[in-house]
Amino acid sequence: MTDAELIEKLKADLGDRVEIANPARRRLFLKVAPEHLVAVVTRLRDAFGLVFLSTISGVDFGATFEIIYHFSTPEHDYNLRTEIPKDRPHVDSITPVIPGAILYEREIQDMFGIVVDGIPDGRRLVLPDDWPEGQFPLRKDWTFVRPEEVIPGGKS
């Protein structure tokens, strides 16, 4: 199936729930509103065979976050984007649809402070258990504060 044929099929199947761009051969960018995310992922899985989620990435744009779900099939790469406000950083979990998403969802919770509603296991994944609450290293407004260096057996 050519890119143009796939885009037409996606538009017919998903309607106005997504915006579709095709900037490069075999690569599609779909933009979806957060409230349609789980339904669109479910439809993409069932009708288009998207079962391999290679990663979830995030971008801090200041007032908003963009979350990008990177799916691959042998024929095409799909990048499904959704944008959420930074003052209410909540997104629904896609883990019930794509079980392997849980690790990536836990990672965006740790690194961006995005709350993933409905995630089966919301424990920290990347950051240590004693990491300070409210500190999210991939946010633009986060600053690293170097801890005081302690040399064991050193002079006081």
Buried (B, 14 or more C-beta within 10 A) or exposed (E): EEBEEBBEEBEEBBEEBBEBEBEEEBEBBBBBEBEBBBBBBBBBBEEBEBBEBBEBBBBBEEEEBBBBBBBBBEEBBBBBBBBBEBEEBEBBBBBBBBEEBBBBBBBBBBBBBBBBEEBEEBEEBEBEEEEEEEEBBBBEEBEEEEEEEEEEEEEE
